[in-house]
Amino acid sequence: MAFLYKGYDIESFEAGKGLWHARIRRADLQPFLIDGALFPKVEVGLAWPSQDAAVADAKQHIDRSEDRWSEPEAAEFEMQPFL
């Protein structure tokens, strides 16, 4: 299930029985520029016991990190992102 928060899509997924994680992508589908490297998505958090807990953790991660995530310049899109 996906949630929109502050211009980011949060996708929660169950990595194992009762082990919830979250994946963050930019809503405009552009990659993240983090310390000079492009990333199409960022997976965050621990193995949370519920989907709601994983989403709440992802929201907190966005709140803490959004000022460090840069929007790539057009020339940087030619770089190969980490997958």
mmCIF file as gemmi writes it, N, C-alpha and C atoms, coordinates in Angstrom:
data_model
loop_
_atom_site.group_PDB
_atom_site.id
_atom_site.type_symbol
_atom_site.label_atom_id
_atom_site.label_alt_id
_atom_site.label_comp_id
_atom_site.label_asym_id
_atom_site.label_entity_id
_atom_site.label_seq_id
_atom_site.pdbx_PDB_ins_code
_atom_site.Cartn_x
_atom_site.Cartn_y
_atom_site.Cartn_z
_atom_site.occupancy
_atom_site.B_iso_or_equiv
_atom_site.pdbx_formal_charge
_atom_site.auth_seq_id
_atom_site.auth_asym_id
_atom_site.pdbx_PDB_model_num
ATOM 1 N N . MET Axp A 1 ? 0.845 -1.168 0 1 0 ? 1 A 1
ATOM 2 C CA . MET Axp A 1 ? 0 0 0 1 0 ? 1 A 1
ATOM 3 C C . MET Axp A 1 ? 0.9 1.245 0 1 0 ? 1 A 1
ATOM 4 N N . ALA Axp A 2 ? 0.498 2.267 -0.746 1 0 ? 2 A 1
ATOM 5 C CA . ALA Axp A 2 ? 1.312 3.482 -0.87 1 0 ? 2 A 1
ATOM 6 C C . ALA Axp A 2 ? 0.591 4.672 -0.237 1 0 ? 2 A 1
ATOM 7 N N . PHE Axp A 3 ? 1.377 5.569 0.324 1 0 ? 3 A 1
ATOM 8 C CA . PHE Axp A 3 ? 0.874 6.782 0.952 1 0 ? 3 A 1
ATOM 9 C C . PHE Axp A 3 ? 1.663 7.956 0.397 1 0 ? 3 A 1
ATOM 10 N N . LEU Axp A 4 ? 1.016 9.11 0.217 1 0 ? 4 A 1
ATOM 11 C CA . LEU Axp A 4 ? 1.694 10.32 -0.22 1 0 ? 4 A 1
ATOM 12 C C . LEU Axp A 4 ? 1.919 11.21 0.994 1 0 ? 4 A 1
ATOM 13 N N . TYR Axp A 5 ? 3.179 11.68 1.163 1 0 ? 5 A 1
ATOM 14 C CA . TYR Axp A 5 ? 3.526 12.523 2.3 1 0 ? 5 A 1
ATOM 15 C C . TYR Axp A 5 ? 4.579 13.526 1.865 1 0 ? 5 A 1
ATOM 16 N N . LYS Axp A 6 ? 4.245 14.813 1.904 1 0 ? 6 A 1
ATOM 17 C CA . LYS Axp A 6 ? 5.183 15.897 1.595 1 0 ? 6 A 1
ATOM 18 C C . LYS Axp A 6 ? 5.889 15.723 0.256 1 0 ? 6 A 1
ATOM 19 N N . GLY Axp A 7 ? 5.185 15.231 -0.75 1 0 ? 7 A 1
ATOM 20 C CA . GLY Axp A 7 ? 5.785 15.051 -2.065 1 0 ? 7 A 1
ATOM 21 C C . GLY Axp A 7 ? 6.561 13.758 -2.234 1 0 ? 7 A 1
ATOM 22 N N . TYR Axp A 8 ? 6.413 12.837 -1.307 1 0 ? 8 A 1
ATOM 23 C CA . TYR Axp A 8 ? 7.082 11.541 -1.376 1 0 ? 8 A 1
ATOM 24 C C . TYR Axp A 8 ? 6.038 10.433 -1.303 1 0 ? 8 A 1
ATOM 25 N N . ASP Axp A 9 ? 6.265 9.365 -2.046 1 0 ? 9 A 1
ATOM 26 C CA . ASP Axp A 9 ? 5.433 8.175 -1.959 1 0 ? 9 A 1
ATOM 27 C C . ASP Axp A 9 ? 6.078 7.23 -0.955 1 0 ? 9 A 1
ATOM 28 N N . ILE Axp A 10 ? 5.294 6.765 -0.016 1 0 ? 10 A 1
ATOM 29 C CA . ILE Axp A 10 ? 5.759 5.785 0.961 1 0 ? 10 A 1
ATOM 30 C C . ILE Axp A 10 ? 5.042 4.48 0.649 1 0 ? 10 A 1
ATOM 31 N N . GLU Axp A 11 ? 5.818 3.464 0.386 1 0 ? 11 A 1
ATOM 32 C CA . GLU Axp A 11 ? 5.267 2.146 0.116 1 0 ? 11 A 1
ATOM 33 C C . GLU Axp A 11 ? 5.669 1.222 1.261 1 0 ? 11 A 1
ATOM 34 N N . SER Axp A 12 ? 4.694 0.672 1.937 1 0 ? 12 A 1
ATOM 35 C CA . SER Axp A 12 ? 4.997 -0.291 2.997 1 0 ? 12 A 1
ATOM 36 C C . SER Axp A 12 ? 4.885 -1.695 2.421 1 0 ? 12 A 1
ATOM 37 N N . PHE Axp A 13 ? 5.707 -2.588 2.932 1 0 ? 13 A 1
ATOM 38 C CA . PHE Axp A 13 ? 5.662 -3.965 2.448 1 0 ? 13 A 1
ATOM 39 C C . PHE Axp A 13 ? 6.096 -4.898 3.565 1 0 ? 13 A 1
ATOM 40 N N . GLU Axp A 14 ? 5.569 -6.097 3.497 1 0 ? 14 A 1
ATOM 41 C CA . GLU Axp A 14 ? 5.887 -7.098 4.504 1 0 ? 14 A 1
ATOM 42 C C . GLU Axp A 14 ? 7.045 -7.951 3.99 1 0 ? 14 A 1
ATOM 43 N N . ALA Axp A 15 ? 8.193 -7.845 4.64 1 0 ? 15 A 1
ATOM 44 C CA . ALA Axp A 15 ? 9.392 -8.553 4.214 1 0 ? 15 A 1
ATOM 45 C C . ALA Axp A 15 ? 9.436 -9.98 4.773 1 0 ? 15 A 1
ATOM 46 N N . GLY Axp A 16 ? 8.618 -10.253 5.715 1 0 ? 16 A 1
ATOM 47 C CA . GLY Axp A 16 ? 8.497 -11.565 6.344 1 0 ? 16 A 1
ATOM 48 C C . GLY Axp A 16 ? 7.239 -11.533 7.181 1 0 ? 16 A 1
ATOM 49 N N . LYS Axp A 17 ? 6.831 -12.624 7.692 1 0 ? 17 A 1
ATOM 50 C CA . LYS Axp A 17 ? 5.587 -12.636 8.471 1 0 ? 17 A 1
ATOM 51 C C . LYS Axp A 17 ? 5.694 -11.682 9.659 1 0 ? 17 A 1
ATOM 52 N N . GLY Axp A 18 ? 4.895 -10.618 9.61 1 0 ? 18 A 1
ATOM 53 C CA . GLY Axp A 18 ? 4.874 -9.632 10.692 1 0 ? 18 A 1
ATOM 54 C C . GLY Axp A 18 ? 6.079 -8.701 10.732 1 0 ? 18 A 1
ATOM 55 N N . LEU Axp A 19 ? 6.847 -8.631 9.633 1 0 ? 19 A 1
ATOM 56 C CA . LEU Axp A 19 ? 8.036 -7.776 9.573 1 0 ? 19 A 1
ATOM 57 C C . LEU Axp A 19 ? 7.831 -6.72 8.484 1 0 ? 19 A 1
ATOM 58 N N . TRP Axp A 20 ? 7.387 -5.545 8.884 1 0 ? 20 A 1
ATOM 59 C CA . TRP Axp A 20 ? 7.03 -4.482 7.942 1 0 ? 20 A 1
ATOM 60 C C . TRP Axp A 20 ? 8.183 -3.506 7.744 1 0 ? 20 A 1
ATOM 61 N N . HIS Axp A 21 ? 8.383 -3.114 6.509 1 0 ? 21 A 1
ATOM 62 C CA . HIS Axp A 21 ? 9.403 -2.142 6.116 1 0 ? 21 A 1
ATOM 63 C C . HIS Axp A 21 ? 8.738 -1.074 5.257 1 0 ? 21 A 1
ATOM 64 N N . ALA Axp A 22 ? 9.473 -0.007 4.94 1 0 ? 22 A 1
ATOM 65 C CA . ALA Axp A 22 ? 8.937 1.05 4.087 1 0 ? 22 A 1
ATOM 66 C C . ALA Axp A 22 ? 9.977 1.458 3.061 1 0 ? 22 A 1
ATOM 67 N N . ARG Axp A 23 ? 9.478 1.876 1.911 1 0 ? 23 A 1
ATOM 68 C CA . ARG Axp A 23 ? 10.305 2.355 0.815 1 0 ? 23 A 1
ATOM 69 C C . ARG Axp A 23 ? 9.812 3.757 0.462 1 0 ? 23 A 1
ATOM 70 N N . ILE Axp A 24 ? 10.74 4.694 0.295 1 0 ? 24 A 1
ATOM 71 C CA . ILE Axp A 24 ? 10.381 6.076 -0.029 1 0 ? 24 A 1
ATOM 72 C C . ILE Axp A 24 ? 10.864 6.387 -1.441 1 0 ? 24 A 1
ATOM 73 N N . ARG Axp A 25 ? 9.982 6.968 -2.236 1 0 ? 25 A 1
ATOM 74 C CA . ARG Axp A 25 ? 10.32 7.466 -3.576 1 0 ? 25 A 1
ATOM 75 C C . ARG Axp A 25 ? 9.774 8.874 -3.701 1 0 ? 25 A 1
ATOM 76 N N . ARG Axp A 26 ? 10.412 9.664 -4.528 1 0 ? 26 A 1
ATOM 77 C CA . ARG Axp A 26 ? 9.864 10.989 -4.801 1 0 ? 26 A 1
ATOM 78 C C . ARG Axp A 26 ? 8.592 10.823 -5.613 1 0 ? 26 A 1
ATOM 79 N N . ALA Axp A 27 ? 7.583 11.608 -5.332 1 0 ? 27 A 1
ATOM 80 C CA . ALA Axp A 27 ? 6.31 11.492 -6.036 1 0 ? 27 A 1
ATOM 81 C C . ALA Axp A 27 ? 6.453 11.812 -7.521 1 0 ? 27 A 1
ATOM 82 N N . ASP Axp A 28 ? 7.433 12.655 -7.878 1 0 ? 28 A 1
ATOM 83 C CA . ASP Axp A 28 ? 7.651 12.985 -9.296 1 0 ? 28 A 1
ATOM 84 C C . ASP Axp A 28 ? 8.526 11.941 -9.999 1 0 ? 28 A 1
ATOM 85 N N . LEU Axp A 29 ? 8.876 10.871 -9.294 1 0 ? 29 A 1
ATOM 86 C CA . LEU Axp A 29 ? 9.656 9.741 -9.793 1 0 ? 29 A 1
ATOM 87 C C . LEU Axp A 29 ? 11.091 10.1 -10.184 1 0 ? 29 A 1
ATOM 88 N N . GLN Axp A 30 ? 11.554 11.285 -9.809 1 0 ? 30 A 1
ATOM 89 C CA . GLN Axp A 30 ? 12.951 11.649 -10.03 1 0 ? 30 A 1
ATOM 90 C C . GLN Axp A 30 ? 13.793 10.978 -8.943 1 0 ? 30 A 1
ATOM 91 N N . PRO Axp A 31 ? 15.058 10.712 -9.23 1 0 ? 31 A 1
ATOM 92 C CA . PRO Axp A 31 ? 15.889 10.07 -8.204 1 0 ? 31 A 1
ATOM 93 C C . PRO Axp A 31 ? 16.283 11.048 -7.103 1 0 ? 31 A 1
ATOM 94 N N . PHE Axp A 32 ? 16.67 10.493 -5.979 1 0 ? 32 A 1
ATOM 95 C CA . PHE Axp A 32 ? 17.25 11.273 -4.889 1 0 ? 32 A 1
ATOM 96 C C . PHE Axp A 32 ? 18.709 11.532 -5.224 1 0 ? 32 A 1
ATOM 97 N N . LEU Axp A 33 ? 19.217 12.684 -4.856 1 0 ? 33 A 1
ATOM 98 C CA . LEU Axp A 33 ? 20.651 12.94 -4.929 1 0 ? 33 A 1
ATOM 99 C C . LEU Axp A 33 ? 21.126 13.031 -3.493 1 0 ? 33 A 1
ATOM 100 N N . ILE Axp A 34 ? 21.872 12.021 -3.065 1 0 ? 34 A 1
ATOM 101 C CA . ILE Axp A 34 ? 22.353 11.946 -1.69 1 0 ? 34 A 1
ATOM 102 C C . ILE Axp A 34 ? 23.87 11.847 -1.742 1 0 ? 34 A 1
ATOM 103 N N . ASP Axp A 35 ? 24.541 12.879 -1.24 1 0 ? 35 A 1
ATOM 104 C CA . ASP Axp A 35 ? 26.009 12.912 -1.228 1 0 ? 35 A 1
ATOM 105 C C . ASP Axp A 35 ? 26.61 12.602 -2.598 1 0 ? 35 A 1
ATOM 106 N N . GLY Axp A 36 ? 26.014 13.155 -3.65 1 0 ? 36 A 1
ATOM 107 C CA . GLY Axp A 36 ? 26.56 13.007 -4.994 1 0 ? 36 A 1
ATOM 108 C C . GLY Axp A 36 ? 26.162 11.748 -5.729 1 0 ? 36 A 1
ATOM 109 N N . ALA Axp A 37 ? 25.368 10.887 -5.126 1 0 ? 37 A 1
ATOM 110 C CA . ALA Axp A 37 ? 24.93 9.642 -5.768 1 0 ? 37 A 1
ATOM 111 C C . ALA Axp A 37 ? 23.42 9.675 -5.97 1 0 ? 37 A 1
ATOM 112 N N . LEU Axp A 38 ? 22.974 9.147 -7.104 1 0 ? 38 A 1
ATOM 113 C CA . LEU Axp A 38 ? 21.547 9.091 -7.41 1 0 ? 38 A 1
ATOM 114 C C . LEU Axp A 38 ? 20.959 7.768 -6.924 1 0 ? 38 A 1
ATOM 115 N N . PHE Axp A 39 ? 19.798 7.852 -6.296 1 0 ? 39 A 1
ATOM 116 C CA . PHE Axp A 39 ? 19.089 6.677 -5.816 1 0 ? 39 A 1
ATOM 117 C C . PHE Axp A 39 ? 17.636 6.768 -6.268 1 0 ? 39 A 1
ATOM 118 N N . PRO Axp A 40 ? 17.078 5.721 -6.892 1 0 ? 40 A 1
ATOM 119 C CA . PRO Axp A 40 ? 15.683 5.773 -7.313 1 0 ? 40 A 1
ATOM 120 C C . PRO Axp A 40 ? 14.702 5.676 -6.139 1 0 ? 40 A 1
ATOM 121 N N . LYS Axp A 41 ? 15.157 5.069 -5.052 1 0 ? 41 A 1
ATOM 122 C CA . LYS Axp A 41 ? 14.31 4.905 -3.866 1 0 ? 41 A 1
ATOM 123 C C . LYS Axp A 41 ? 15.213 4.75 -2.652 1 0 ? 41 A 1
ATOM 124 N N . VAL Axp A 42 ? 14.614 4.932 -1.483 1 0 ? 42 A 1
ATOM 125 C CA . VAL Axp A 42 ? 15.334 4.746 -0.224 1 0 ? 42 A 1
ATOM 126 C C . VAL Axp A 42 ? 14.481 3.828 0.639 1 0 ? 42 A 1
ATOM 127 N N . GLU Axp A 43 ? 15.076 2.75 1.116 1 0 ? 43 A 1
ATOM 128 C CA . GLU Axp A 43 ? 14.368 1.869 2.038 1 0 ? 43 A 1
ATOM 129 C C . GLU Axp A 43 ? 14.818 2.207 3.445 1 0 ? 43 A 1
ATOM 130 N N . VAL Axp A 44 ? 13.853 2.346 4.334 1 0 ? 44 A 1
ATOM 131 C CA . VAL Axp A 44 ? 14.16 2.816 5.678 1 0 ? 44 A 1
ATOM 132 C C . VAL Axp A 44 ? 13.529 1.921 6.729 1 0 ? 44 A 1
ATOM 133 N N . GLY Axp A 45 ? 14.029 2.076 7.921 1 0 ? 45 A 1
ATOM 134 C CA . GLY Axp A 45 ? 13.39 1.483 9.075 1 0 ? 45 A 1
ATOM 135 C C . GLY Axp A 45 ? 13.879 0.104 9.434 1 0 ? 45 A 1
ATOM 136 N N . LEU Axp A 46 ? 13.266 -0.373 10.452 1 0 ? 46 A 1
ATOM 137 C CA . LEU Axp A 46 ? 13.553 -1.69 10.998 1 0 ? 46 A 1
ATOM 138 C C . LEU Axp A 46 ? 12.411 -2.615 10.625 1 0 ? 46 A 1
ATOM 139 N N . ALA Axp A 47 ? 12.417 -3.772 11.149 1 0 ? 47 A 1
ATOM 140 C CA . ALA Axp A 47 ? 11.309 -4.692 10.947 1 0 ? 47 A 1
ATOM 141 C C . ALA Axp A 47 ? 10.208 -4.331 11.95 1 0 ? 47 A 1
ATOM 142 N N . TRP Axp A 48 ? 9.278 -3.509 11.508 1 0 ? 48 A 1
ATOM 143 C CA . TRP Axp A 48 ? 8.205 -3.052 12.389 1 0 ? 48 A 1
ATOM 144 C C . TRP Axp A 48 ? 7.106 -4.105 12.488 1 0 ? 48 A 1
ATOM 145 N N . PRO Axp A 49 ? 6.385 -4.154 13.606 1 0 ? 49 A 1
ATOM 146 C CA . PRO Axp A 49 ? 5.357 -5.178 13.784 1 0 ? 49 A 1
ATOM 147 C C . PRO Axp A 49 ? 4.061 -4.898 13.018 1 0 ? 49 A 1
ATOM 148 N N . SER Axp A 50 ? 3.92 -3.681 12.469 1 0 ? 50 A 1
ATOM 149 C CA . SER Axp A 50 ? 2.699 -3.357 11.735 1 0 ? 50 A 1
ATOM 150 C C . SER Axp A 50 ? 3.007 -2.41 10.582 1 0 ? 50 A 1
ATOM 151 N N . GLN Axp A 51 ? 2.101 -2.398 9.638 1 0 ? 51 A 1
ATOM 152 C CA . GLN Axp A 51 ? 2.221 -1.5 8.49 1 0 ? 51 A 1
ATOM 153 C C . GLN Axp A 51 ? 2.193 -0.044 8.947 1 0 ? 51 A 1
ATOM 154 N N . ASP Axp A 52 ? 1.328 0.287 9.877 1 0 ? 52 A 1
ATOM 155 C CA . ASP Axp A 52 ? 1.227 1.659 10.371 1 0 ? 52 A 1
ATOM 156 C C . ASP Axp A 52 ? 2.52 2.129 11.014 1 0 ? 52 A 1
ATOM 157 N N . ALA Axp A 53 ? 3.188 1.251 11.739 1 0 ? 53 A 1
ATOM 158 C CA . ALA Axp A 53 ? 4.456 1.613 12.38 1 0 ? 53 A 1
ATOM 159 C C . ALA Axp A 53 ? 5.536 1.877 11.33 1 0 ? 53 A 1
ATOM 160 N N . ALA Axp A 54 ? 5.572 1.075 10.269 1 0 ? 54 A 1
ATOM 161 C CA . ALA Axp A 54 ? 6.555 1.277 9.205 1 0 ? 54 A 1
ATOM 162 C C . ALA Axp A 54 ? 6.322 2.602 8.49 1 0 ? 54 A 1
ATOM 163 N N . VAL Axp A 55 ? 5.071 2.941 8.232 1 0 ? 55 A 1
ATOM 164 C CA . VAL Axp A 55 ? 4.744 4.206 7.565 1 0 ? 55 A 1
ATOM 165 C C . VAL Axp A 55 ? 5.08 5.384 8.475 1 0 ? 55 A 1
ATOM 166 N N . ALA Axp A 56 ? 4.771 5.285 9.748 1 0 ? 56 A 1
ATOM 167 C CA . ALA Axp A 56 ? 5.093 6.365 10.698 1 0 ? 56 A 1
ATOM 168 C C . ALA Axp A 56 ? 6.597 6.591 10.758 1 0 ? 56 A 1
ATOM 169 N N . ASP Axp A 57 ? 7.377 5.511 10.74 1 0 ? 57 A 1
ATOM 170 C CA . ASP Axp A 57 ? 8.832 5.643 10.753 1 0 ? 57 A 1
ATOM 171 C C . ASP Axp A 57 ? 9.321 6.306 9.469 1 0 ? 57 A 1
ATOM 172 N N . ALA Axp A 58 ? 8.75 5.954 8.336 1 0 ? 58 A 1
ATOM 173 C CA . ALA Axp A 58 ? 9.142 6.569 7.064 1 0 ? 58 A 1
ATOM 174 C C . ALA Axp A 58 ? 8.828 8.063 7.071 1 0 ? 58 A 1
ATOM 175 N N . LYS Axp A 59 ? 7.694 8.46 7.625 1 0 ? 59 A 1
ATOM 176 C CA . LYS Axp A 59 ? 7.35 9.876 7.723 1 0 ? 59 A 1
ATOM 177 C C . LYS Axp A 59 ? 8.366 10.626 8.579 1 0 ? 59 A 1
ATOM 178 N N . GLN Axp A 60 ? 8.767 10.027 9.69 1 0 ? 60 A 1
ATOM 179 C CA . GLN Axp A 60 ? 9.787 10.66 10.536 1 0 ? 60 A 1
ATOM 180 C C . GLN Axp A 60 ? 11.118 10.762 9.792 1 0 ? 60 A 1
ATOM 181 N N . HIS Axp A 61 ? 11.439 9.744 9.008 1 0 ? 61 A 1
ATOM 182 C CA . HIS Axp A 61 ? 12.678 9.77 8.235 1 0 ? 61 A 1
ATOM 183 C C . HIS Axp A 61 ? 12.637 10.902 7.196 1 0 ? 61 A 1
ATOM 184 N N . ILE Axp A 62 ? 11.506 11.093 6.554 1 0 ? 62 A 1
ATOM 185 C CA . ILE Axp A 62 ? 11.347 12.198 5.598 1 0 ? 62 A 1
ATOM 186 C C . ILE Axp A 62 ? 11.52 13.525 6.312 1 0 ? 62 A 1
ATOM 187 N N . ASP Axp A 63 ? 10.888 13.686 7.457 1 0 ? 63 A 1
ATOM 188 C CA . ASP Axp A 63 ? 10.997 14.937 8.218 1 0 ? 63 A 1
ATOM 189 C C . ASP Axp A 63 ? 12.448 15.244 8.588 1 0 ? 63 A 1
ATOM 190 N N . ARG Axp A 64 ? 13.211 14.22 8.947 1 0 ? 64 A 1
ATOM 191 C CA . ARG Axp A 64 ? 14.616 14.412 9.339 1 0 ? 64 A 1
ATOM 192 C C . ARG Axp A 64 ? 15.539 14.628 8.148 1 0 ? 64 A 1
ATOM 193 N N . SER Axp A 65 ? 15.227 14.044 7.008 1 0 ? 65 A 1
ATOM 194 C CA . SER Axp A 65 ? 16.188 13.974 5.911 1 0 ? 65 A 1
ATOM 195 C C . SER Axp A 65 ? 15.884 14.842 4.703 1 0 ? 65 A 1
ATOM 196 N N . GLU Axp A 66 ? 14.683 15.365 4.581 1 0 ? 66 A 1
ATOM 197 C CA . GLU Axp A 66 ? 14.325 16.036 3.336 1 0 ? 66 A 1
ATOM 198 C C . GLU Axp A 66 ? 15.207 17.241 3.022 1 0 ? 66 A 1
ATOM 199 N N . ASP Axp A 67 ? 15.792 17.885 4.019 1 0 ? 67 A 1
ATOM 200 C CA . ASP Axp A 67 ? 16.667 19.014 3.747 1 0 ? 67 A 1
ATOM 201 C C . ASP Axp A 67 ? 18.028 18.563 3.212 1 0 ? 67 A 1
ATOM 202 N N . ARG Axp A 68 ? 18.384 17.282 3.392 1 0 ? 68 A 1
ATOM 203 C CA . ARG Axp A 68 ? 19.655 16.751 2.874 1 0 ? 68 A 1
ATOM 204 C C . ARG Axp A 68 ? 19.503 16.113 1.507 1 0 ? 68 A 1
ATOM 205 N N . TRP Axp A 69 ? 18.267 15.802 1.109 1 0 ? 69 A 1
ATOM 206 C CA . TRP Axp A 69 ? 18.033 15.198 -0.196 1 0 ? 69 A 1
ATOM 207 C C . TRP Axp A 69 ? 17.91 16.312 -1.211 1 0 ? 69 A 1
ATOM 208 N N . SER Axp A 70 ? 18.804 16.346 -2.171 1 0 ? 70 A 1
ATOM 209 C CA . SER Axp A 70 ? 18.83 17.386 -3.181 1 0 ? 70 A 1
ATOM 210 C C . SER Axp A 70 ? 18.069 16.937 -4.413 1 0 ? 70 A 1
ATOM 211 N N . GLU Axp A 71 ? 17.617 17.921 -5.17 1 0 ? 71 A 1
ATOM 212 C CA . GLU Axp A 71 ? 17.023 17.617 -6.457 1 0 ? 71 A 1
ATOM 213 C C . GLU Axp A 71 ? 18.143 17.647 -7.482 1 0 ? 71 A 1
ATOM 214 N N . PRO Axp A 72 ? 18.334 16.576 -8.236 1 0 ? 72 A 1
ATOM 215 C CA . PRO Axp A 72 ? 19.44 16.539 -9.187 1 0 ? 72 A 1
ATOM 216 C C . PRO Axp A 72 ? 19.278 17.557 -10.307 1 0 ? 72 A 1
ATOM 217 N N . GLU Axp A 73 ? 20.391 18.076 -10.778 1 0 ? 73 A 1
ATOM 218 C CA . GLU Axp A 73 ? 20.398 18.949 -11.948 1 0 ? 73 A 1
ATOM 219 C C . GLU Axp A 73 ? 20.197 18.077 -13.183 1 0 ? 73 A 1
ATOM 220 N N . ALA Axp A 74 ? 19.796 18.691 -14.295 1 0 ? 74 A 1
ATOM 221 C CA . ALA Axp A 74 ? 19.52 17.946 -15.524 1 0 ? 74 A 1
ATOM 222 C C . ALA Axp A 74 ? 20.717 17.111 -15.969 1 0 ? 74 A 1
ATOM 223 N N . ALA Axp A 75 ? 21.927 17.638 -15.872 1 0 ? 75 A 1
ATOM 224 C CA . ALA Axp A 75 ? 23.12 16.906 -16.309 1 0 ? 75 A 1
ATOM 225 C C . ALA Axp A 75 ? 23.366 15.669 -15.456 1 0 ? 75 A 1
ATOM 226 N N . GLU Axp A 76 ? 22.917 15.691 -14.217 1 0 ? 76 A 1
ATOM 227 C CA . GLU Axp A 76 ? 23.155 14.548 -13.321 1 0 ? 76 A 1
ATOM 228 C C . GLU Axp A 76 ? 22.257 13.366 -13.646 1 0 ? 76 A 1
ATOM 229 N N . PHE Axp A 77 ? 21.18 13.587 -14.416 1 0 ? 77 A 1
ATOM 230 C CA . PHE Axp A 77 ? 20.309 12.477 -14.781 1 0 ? 77 A 1
ATOM 231 C C . PHE Axp A 77 ? 21.024 11.505 -15.716 1 0 ? 77 A 1
ATOM 232 N N . GLU Axp A 78 ? 22.104 11.942 -16.347 1 0 ? 78 A 1
ATOM 233 C CA . GLU Axp A 78 ? 22.86 11.069 -17.23 1 0 ? 78 A 1
ATOM 234 C C . GLU Axp A 78 ? 23.692 10.075 -16.429 1 0 ? 78 A 1
ATOM 235 N N . MET Axp A 79 ? 23.871 10.338 -15.126 1 0 ? 79 A 1
ATOM 236 C CA . MET Axp A 79 ? 24.609 9.42 -14.268 1 0 ? 79 A 1
ATOM 237 C C . MET Axp A 79 ? 23.786 8.171 -14.051 1 0 ? 79 A 1
ATOM 238 N N . GLN Axp A 80 ? 24.424 7.052 -13.831 1 0 ? 80 A 1
ATOM 239 C CA . GLN Axp A 80 ? 23.735 5.79 -13.559 1 0 ? 80 A 1
ATOM 240 C C . GLN Axp A 80 ? 23.364 5.737 -12.085 1 0 ? 80 A 1
ATOM 241 N N . PRO Axp A 81 ? 22.074 5.599 -11.742 1 0 ? 81 A 1
ATOM 242 C CA . PRO Axp A 81 ? 21.701 5.536 -10.326 1 0 ? 81 A 1
ATOM 243 C C . PRO Axp A 81 ? 22.071 4.205 -9.696 1 0 ? 81 A 1
ATOM 244 N N . PHE Axp A 82 ? 22.236 4.216 -8.373 1 0 ? 82 A 1
ATOM 245 C CA . PHE Axp A 82 ? 22.405 2.978 -7.629 1 0 ? 82 A 1
ATOM 246 C C . PHE Axp A 82 ? 21.061 2.283 -7.588 1 0 ? 82 A 1
ATOM 247 N N . LEU Axp A 83 ? 21.066 0.999 -7.692 1 0 ? 83 A 1
ATOM 248 C CA . LEU Axp A 83 ? 19.798 0.258 -7.671 1 0 ? 83 A 1
ATOM 249 C C . LEU Axp A 83 ? 19.66 -0.571 -6.438 1 0 ? 83 A 1
